[in-house]
Amino acid sequence: SSKIAKVVVFGFSTNSSAAAFAEHQNMLDELGCSQEITSFVLPTGMTINMNGTTVMHMFAVTFIATASGIDITPGKPDHSCIPFHLCSNGLPGYPDRRYNSDRNHPSGMGWTSDLCMIAYALVVAINVRLDGTSSANVIGDATVNVIVNKKENELDVNKYNA
């Protein structure tokens, strides 16, 4: 829907789905979603649905390791996935919150060489301009909200299609 575009752009430009929260609520109201359901689904999704952040962590750590000459076996990224998923769920909603985690996780795995630090700096420099994780989270939260509203027969279909 074109109604979600402004929220996606806001999430992208601020690098924070939390910053887009109020605009997100307004957009879901314009889509015909129930305020009662939105008031539960949206905050829950905003704090738990951090899949974009988890995927970004995995890409960042894989890049840091390969750029530093560290051999990544299939088990190592798999081993990192659970801590990254747990970490992303606990991250606060301020912009660029995940860079601390991207830096700490490789250190915890013993990847502290100068090459690792240079690769980490590249991740930060590139990702600041290309961040899409907040946009992905905003879209996911809106989609789930519409689905729950539809399943609960709370979606105003006429408003949604307008």
PASEBA-1860 file (N, C-alpha, C; in nm, 3 decimals):
! residues 162
1> SSKIAKVV> 0.084/-0.118/0.000/0.000/0.000/0.000/0.089/0.126/0.000 ~ 0.044/0.226/-0.071/0.120/0.351/-0.074/0.111/0.424/0.060 ~ 0.015/0.386/0.143/0.001/0.450/0.275/0.120/0.419/0.366 ~ 0.182/0.304/0.345/0.294/0.266/0.430/0.425/0.332/0.387 ~ 0.429/0.386/0.268/0.554/0.442/0.213/0.615/0.549/0.304 ~ 0.533/0.639/0.358/0.589/0.746/0.441/0.649/0.691/0.570 ~ 0.591/0.584/0.625/0.645/0.524/0.747/0.775/0.451/0.716 ~ 0.779/0.383/0.602/0.901/0.312/0.562/1.015/0.412/0.540
9> VFGFSTNS> 0.985/0.523/0.473/1.087/0.626/0.450/1.132/0.687/0.582 ~ 1.038/0.709/0.673/1.073/0.764/0.804/1.162/0.667/0.881 ~ 1.126/0.538/0.881/1.208/0.437/0.947/1.346/0.427/0.885 ~ 1.352/0.436/0.752/1.480/0.431/0.681/1.567/0.552/0.716 ~ 1.507/0.670/0.715/1.585/0.792/0.736/1.632/0.809/0.881 ~ 1.559/0.752/0.976/1.599/0.764/1.116/1.675/0.641/1.166 ~ 1.676/0.533/1.086/1.738/0.406/1.128/1.674/0.353/1.256 ~ 1.546/0.382/1.276/1.480/0.339/1.399/1.331/0.319/1.376
17> SAAAFAEH> 1.283/0.197/1.401/1.139/0.175/1.392/1.068/0.238/1.511 ~ 1.139/0.256/1.622/1.081/0.321/1.739/1.052/0.468/1.711 ~ 1.141/0.534/1.636/1.119/0.675/1.603/0.996/0.692/1.514 ~ 0.965/0.589/1.437/0.851/0.595/1.346/0.722/0.546/1.411 ~ 0.725/0.519/1.541/0.611/0.457/1.610/0.481/0.537/1.595 ~ 0.483/0.665/1.625/0.359/0.745/1.620/0.304/0.752/1.478 ~ 0.391/0.773/1.382/0.349/0.777/1.241/0.297/0.640/1.198 ~ 0.357/0.537/1.250/0.315/0.400/1.220/0.173/0.375/1.271
25> QNMLDELG> 0.144/0.421/1.392/0.009/0.406/1.447/-0.094/0.479/1.361 ~ -0.060/0.602/1.320/-0.152/0.679/1.235/-0.178/0.609/1.103 ~ -0.072/0.553/1.042/-0.085/0.485/0.916/-0.174/0.362/0.929 ~ -0.159/0.287/1.039/-0.241/0.168/1.058/-0.387/0.205/1.081 ~ -0.411/0.320/1.143/-0.547/0.369/1.157/-0.605/0.403/1.019 ~ -0.524/0.465/0.933/-0.567/0.495/0.796/-0.596/0.368/0.716 ~ -0.528/0.259/0.750/-0.552/0.132/0.683/-0.677/0.061/0.735 ~ -0.737/0.113/0.841/-0.859/0.054/0.894/-0.837/-0.048/1.004
33> CSQEITSF> -0.720/-0.045/1.066/-0.690/-0.138/1.175/-0.750/-0.088/1.306 ~ -0.792/-0.182/1.388/-0.849/-0.150/1.519/-0.740/-0.094/1.610 ~ -0.775/0.012/1.682/-0.680/0.073/1.777/-0.646/-0.024/1.890 ~ -0.744/-0.104/1.928/-0.722/-0.200/2.038/-0.616/-0.304/1.998 ~ -0.626/-0.357/1.879/-0.529/-0.457/1.834/-0.395/-0.391/1.803 ~ -0.398/-0.276/1.738/-0.275/-0.204/1.704/-0.196/-0.169/1.830 ~ -0.265/-0.131/1.937/-0.195/-0.091/2.059/-0.122/-0.208/2.126 ~ -0.156/-0.330/2.088/-0.082/-0.446/2.138/0.020/-0.497/2.036
41> VLPTGMTI> -0.024/-0.514/1.912/0.061/-0.576/1.810/0.180/-0.487/1.774 ~ 0.159/-0.359/1.758/0.267/-0.270/1.714/0.381/-0.259/1.815 ~ 0.356/-0.231/1.942/0.469/-0.227/2.037/0.537/-0.363/2.053 ~ 0.459/-0.469/2.049/0.517/-0.603/2.061/0.608/-0.631/1.942 ~ 0.558/-0.602/1.824/0.638/-0.624/1.704/0.761/-0.535/1.699 ~ 0.746/-0.412/1.745/0.859/-0.318/1.743/0.973/-0.365/1.833 ~ 0.940/-0.431/1.942/1.045/-0.474/2.035/1.092/-0.616/2.010 ~ 1.009/-0.700/1.951/1.046/-0.840/1.931/1.083/-0.870/1.786
49> NMNGTTVM> 1.016/-0.810/1.692/1.040/-0.838/1.550/1.160/-0.759/1.500 ~ 1.276/-0.808/1.530/1.399/-0.742/1.485/1.474/-0.833/1.388 ~ 1.400/-0.896/1.298/1.461/-0.990/1.205/1.561/-0.922/1.114 ~ 1.530/-0.801/1.071/1.624/-0.729/0.985/1.756/-0.704/1.055 ~ 1.749/-0.673/1.183/1.870/-0.650/1.261/1.950/-0.778/1.276 ~ 1.882/-0.890/1.300/1.950/-1.018/1.314/2.023/-1.055/1.186 ~ 1.956/-1.039/1.073/2.019/-1.071/0.943/2.138/-0.980/0.919 ~ 2.125/-0.851/0.951/2.236/-0.759/0.933/2.356/-0.799/1.018
57> HMFAVTFI> 2.332/-0.841/1.141/2.441/-0.890/1.226/2.515/-1.005/1.159 ~ 2.440/-1.099/1.106/2.501/-1.216/1.044/2.586/-1.176/0.923 ~ 2.534/-1.087/0.839/2.611/-1.040/0.724/2.736/-0.965/0.768 ~ 2.721/-0.881/0.869/2.834/-0.802/0.917/2.946/-0.890/0.971 ~ 2.911/-0.986/1.055/3.012/-1.073/1.114/3.077/-1.161/1.007 ~ 2.999/-1.210/0.913/3.055/-1.292/0.805/3.152/-1.208/0.722 ~ 3.113/-1.084/0.692/3.203/-0.996/0.616/3.331/-0.967/0.695 ~ 3.317/-0.935/0.822/3.435/-0.905/0.905/3.531/-1.024/0.906
65> ATASGIDI> 3.477/-1.143/0.922/3.562/-1.262/0.928/3.630/-1.289/0.794 ~ 3.554/-1.288/0.686/3.614/-1.320/0.557/3.711/-1.212/0.511 ~ 3.680/-1.087/0.539/3.771/-0.977/0.500/3.899/-0.982/0.582 ~ 3.895/-1.045/0.698/4.012/-1.054/0.784/4.088/-1.184/0.766 ~ 4.042/-1.268/0.674/4.110/-1.394/0.648/4.076/-1.504/0.746 ~ 3.968/-1.488/0.819/3.926/-1.592/0.915/3.835/-1.689/0.840 ~ 3.867/-1.817/0.851/3.789/-1.919/0.783/3.657/-1.938/0.855 ~ 3.550/-1.918/0.780/3.415/-1.935/0.837/3.363/-2.072/0.792
73> TPGKPDHS> 3.339/-2.158/0.888/3.279/-2.286/0.857/3.128/-2.272/0.873 ~ 3.051/-2.363/0.814/2.905/-2.352/0.826/2.855/-2.345/0.970 ~ 2.925/-2.405/1.063/2.882/-2.405/1.203/2.899/-2.272/1.274 ~ 2.997/-2.192/1.233/3.023/-2.066/1.303/2.910/-1.964/1.285 ~ 2.864/-1.936/1.162/2.750/-1.844/1.152/2.626/-1.899/1.221 ~ 2.607/-2.031/1.214/2.494/-2.094/1.281/2.504/-2.072/1.432 ~ 2.625/-2.083/1.484/2.651/-2.063/1.627/2.625/-1.917/1.667 ~ 2.645/-1.825/1.575/2.625/-1.683/1.603/2.479/-1.641/1.593
81> CIPFHLCS> 2.400/-1.716/1.522/2.262/-1.675/1.494/2.179/-1.659/1.621 ~ 2.188/-1.753/1.712/2.107/-1.746/1.835/2.146/-1.626/1.921 ~ 2.276/-1.604/1.949/2.310/-1.483/2.026/2.268/-1.354/1.957 ~ 2.282/-1.348/1.822/2.241/-1.227/1.751/2.091/-1.206/1.759 ~ 2.015/-1.313/1.748/1.870/-1.299/1.756/1.830/-1.251/1.895 ~ 1.888/-1.309/1.998/1.858/-1.266/2.134/1.902/-1.122/2.157 ~ 2.019/-1.089/2.105/2.072/-0.953/2.122/1.984/-0.851/2.050 ~ 1.942/-0.883/1.929/1.862/-0.787/1.853/1.728/-0.762/1.920
89> NGLPGYPD> 1.673/-0.862/1.988/1.546/-0.843/2.059/1.562/-0.751/2.179 ~ 1.682/-0.742/2.233/1.705/-0.659/2.350/1.763/-0.523/2.320 ~ 1.785/-0.493/2.193/1.843/-0.363/2.158/1.742/-0.251/2.176 ~ 1.786/-0.137/2.223/1.694/-0.023/2.236/1.659/0.034/2.099 ~ 1.564/0.124/2.096/1.515/0.176/1.970/1.588/0.296/1.915 ~ 1.703/0.330/1.966/1.772/0.446/1.912/1.849/0.409/1.785 ~ 1.872/0.506/1.697/1.940/0.476/1.571/2.081/0.420/1.591 ~ 2.120/0.333/1.502/2.254/0.275/1.497/2.288/0.197/1.623
97> RRYNSDRN> 2.189/0.143/1.689/2.207/0.070/1.814/2.286/-0.059/1.797 ~ 2.282/-0.116/1.679/2.339/-0.249/1.660/2.491/-0.249/1.641 ~ 2.550/-0.132/1.618/2.695/-0.131/1.591/2.776/-0.178/1.711 ~ 2.729/-0.150/1.830/2.797/-0.200/1.949/2.797/-0.352/1.949 ~ 2.686/-0.410/1.914/2.676/-0.555/1.911/2.763/-0.613/1.799 ~ 2.764/-0.548/1.682/2.849/-0.594/1.572/2.996/-0.592/1.614 ~ 3.032/-0.501/1.700/3.171/-0.488/1.746/3.201/-0.588/1.858 ~ 3.106/-0.607/1.948/3.130/-0.694/2.064/3.129/-0.843/2.031
105> HPSGMGWT> 3.043/-0.883/1.941/3.034/-1.027/1.910/3.164/-1.082/1.850 ~ 3.222/-1.017/1.748/3.350/-1.070/1.697/3.459/-1.071/1.805 ~ 3.459/-0.970/1.891/3.558/-0.969/2.000/3.539/-1.089/2.091 ~ 3.414/-1.124/2.118/3.385/-1.240/2.201/3.429/-1.370/2.136 ~ 3.438/-1.371/2.004/3.484/-1.490/1.933/3.635/-1.488/1.912 ~ 3.701/-1.384/1.966/3.846/-1.376/1.956/3.897/-1.310/1.828 ~ 3.807/-1.246/1.755/3.845/-1.179/1.629/3.881/-1.034/1.660 ~ 4.000/-1.011/1.709/4.039/-0.877/1.753/4.158/-0.821/1.677
113> SDLCMIAY> 4.191/-0.879/1.564/4.306/-0.830/1.488/4.278/-0.693/1.428 ~ 4.383/-0.628/1.381/4.367/-0.498/1.314/4.278/-0.510/1.191 ~ 4.292/-0.621/1.117/4.207/-0.642/1.000/4.060/-0.651/1.038 ~ 4.029/-0.714/1.150/3.890/-0.721/1.197/3.836/-0.582/1.229 ~ 3.918/-0.498/1.289/3.873/-0.363/1.323/3.852/-0.278/1.197 ~ 3.938/-0.298/1.096/3.921/-0.227/0.969/3.793/-0.274/0.900 ~ 3.770/-0.405/0.900/3.648/-0.458/0.838/3.524/-0.407/0.912 ~ 3.531/-0.400/1.044/3.419/-0.346/1.122/3.394/-0.200/1.084
121> ALVVAINV> 3.500/-0.121/1.068/3.485/0.019/1.028/3.418/0.029/0.892 ~ 3.451/-0.062/0.800/3.386/-0.062/0.669/3.237/-0.094/0.680 ~ 3.203/-0.187/0.767/3.062/-0.221/0.788/2.985/-0.098/0.836 ~ 3.040/-0.029/0.933/2.974/0.091/0.987/2.962/0.199/0.879 ~ 3.070/0.223/0.806/3.070/0.329/0.704/2.970/0.301/0.593 ~ 2.961/0.178/0.551/2.869/0.144/0.441/2.726/0.134/0.490 ~ 2.705/0.072/0.603/2.570/0.047/0.650/2.495/0.173/0.692 ~ 2.564/0.274/0.733/2.496/0.397/0.774/2.411/0.451/0.659
129> RLDGTSSA> 2.460/0.440/0.538/2.387/0.490/0.422/2.291/0.389/0.362 ~ 2.313/0.262/0.384/2.233/0.160/0.318/2.143/0.082/0.413 ~ 2.121/0.134/0.532/2.042/0.060/0.631/1.900/0.037/0.582 ~ 1.859/-0.086/0.584/1.722/-0.118/0.548/1.653/-0.199/0.654 ~ 1.722/-0.226/0.764/1.664/-0.313/0.865/1.543/-0.248/0.933 ~ 1.548/-0.118/0.958/1.434/-0.051/1.022/1.314/-0.052/0.929 ~ 1.339/-0.032/0.800/1.231/-0.037/0.701/1.169/-0.176/0.697 ~ 1.253/-0.279/0.700/1.201/-0.417/0.699/1.118/-0.444/0.823
137> NVIGDATV> 1.163/-0.395/0.938/1.088/-0.416/1.061/0.954/-0.343/1.058 ~ 0.952/-0.221/1.004/0.828/-0.144/0.994/0.727/-0.216/0.904 ~ 0.775/-0.264/0.791/0.686/-0.336/0.697/0.633/-0.463/0.762 ~ 0.720/-0.537/0.829/0.679/-0.660/0.896/0.575/-0.635/1.005 ~ 0.596/-0.532/1.084/0.501/-0.498/1.191/0.365/-0.459/1.134 ~ 0.365/-0.381/1.027/0.239/-0.340/0.964/0.166/-0.459/0.904 ~ 0.240/-0.548/0.839/0.180/-0.666/0.778/0.114/-0.755/0.882 ~ 0.184/-0.781/0.991/0.128/-0.865/1.097/0.006/-0.799/1.157
145> NVIVNKKE> 0.011/-0.669/1.176/-0.103/-0.597/1.233/-0.226/-0.611/1.144 ~ -0.210/-0.594/1.015/-0.324/-0.606/0.922/-0.377/-0.749/0.924 ~ -0.288/-0.848/0.926/-0.331/-0.989/0.927/-0.409/-1.020/1.054 ~ -0.360/-0.975/1.169/-0.430/-1.001/1.296/-0.566/-0.931/1.296 ~ -0.571/-0.807/1.248/-0.698/-0.736/1.239/-0.797/-0.811/1.149 ~ -0.750/-0.860/1.037/-0.836/-0.934/0.944/-0.886/-1.063/1.008 ~ -0.797/-1.137/1.073/-0.835/-1.264/1.137/-0.936/-1.243/1.249 ~ -0.925/-1.131/1.318/-1.015/-1.100/1.429/-1.139/-1.024/1.384
153> NELDVNKY> -1.157/-1.011/1.254/-1.271/-0.938/1.195/-1.281/-0.794/1.245 ~ -1.165/-0.733/1.268/-1.160/-0.594/1.316/-1.114/-0.497/1.207 ~ -1.072/-0.549/1.093/-1.022/-0.464/0.985/-1.137/-0.400/0.911 ~ -1.135/-0.268/0.900/-1.233/-0.196/0.821/-1.190/-0.206/0.675 ~ -1.250/-0.301/0.605/-1.208/-0.334/0.468/-1.230/-0.215/0.374 ~ -1.337/-0.141/0.393/-1.363/-0.025/0.307/-1.254/0.081/0.324 ~ -1.213/0.104/0.448/-1.106/0.200/0.476/-0.973/0.148/0.420 ~ -0.951/0.018/0.433/-0.828/-0.044/0.383/-0.817/-0.028/0.232
161> NA> -0.927/-0.049/0.161/-0.925/-0.043/0.014/-0.933/0.098/-0.041 ~ -0.964/0.196/0.044/-0.978/0.335/-0.003/-0.844/0.392/-0.043
END
